[in-house]
């Protein structure tokens, strides 16, 4: 999965949010518009090619100067937003860098 595929699906509104993504966005007061903005303007910072649920990736961006992460994957021909959250310590050094690096970094 690449950023071109993701942006195309967002522009065409060919995506779904998982129930987990809906819960996360409500808990952290993240809007659909913010999620779309991250997916249209953000960078892939981690790839998960061997995820048991299917290939996915983590996209990061700042929206209104607030960092936001969106994990997405493919479901059939659509994009699936798996989860959304605001990165925080102790896991994140900054919005694009984990404290402990993963092997699957881009």
N, C-alpha and C positions, 0 to 999 in steps of 0.2 A: 504494500500500500504506500502510495506517495502523496505528497501535498497537493499535486494537481488533481488527483482523484477526489480528495477530500473537499477541495475548494469547488470543484464542479458540482458535487452532490449538494453542498450547502447552497450554492447559487440557484440550483434547480429545485431546492426544497425536497430533495430525495434523501431524507434522513429521519431516524427515529431516536427518541431518548429512552433508555432503559428505565425500569422502575427505580433502580439504584441512582441513576443520574437525576431523575425527578426529585427523589428524596434529598440528595446532596445539594441540589440547587435551591431547594426550599429552605433547608437548614441554614445554608450560608447566604441566602438572599441573592442568588445569582439569577439574572434574567436570561431568557432565551436569546435576546439580542446580544448579550455579553458572550454567550457561548458561540453564537454565530461569528461574532467579531474575532474571537480567538482562532476559530477554524479558518477564517478568511485571511487573517493577517499574521498569525503566529508561526512559530518554528517547531518542527518535530525535534524534540530533544532526547527522546528514547524510542526505540522500536522493540516490539515484542513479537518476533516472527514465529515463535513456538508456543504462544499462549494456547492453553487447552481449549479455549473458546473460539480460537481462530486468531489470525494475525491482527495485531493492533499496534497502536502507538500513542505516545504522550505528546501533546502539543501545548506549548506555553506562550503566553503573551501578557502584556499589561493592558488593561482596559480601564480608562479613566485613572491611570497611574496606579492601579491595583493589580497585582499579579493574579493570574488565573490559569489553572491547568484543566485540560480536557483530554480524557482517554477515549479513543474511538477505534472502531474496527468495522469490518464488513459483515453485513447480514444480507444474504442473497445479493441483489444488485444495489442495495441501499447502504448508506453509512449508518452505523449504530454508535450513538454517543453512550459510552459505557458508564462513565462517571465524570463528575466535575467537582473541583474543590479549589480552595485558595491554599497554595503551598505555605507551610509554616515550619519553623524549627521545632523539634530537633532533626527532622528528616531533611529539610532543605536549607542549604547555606544561603542561597538566593533563589529567585524563581526559576533559574535555569540550571542550577547545579545542586546535586544531592550532597549531603555531608559525606556519606559513604557511596562511592561510585559503583554503579552496576556494570556488569560485563556487557549488557545489551545497549550501552550508550551509542548514540549516533556519532 
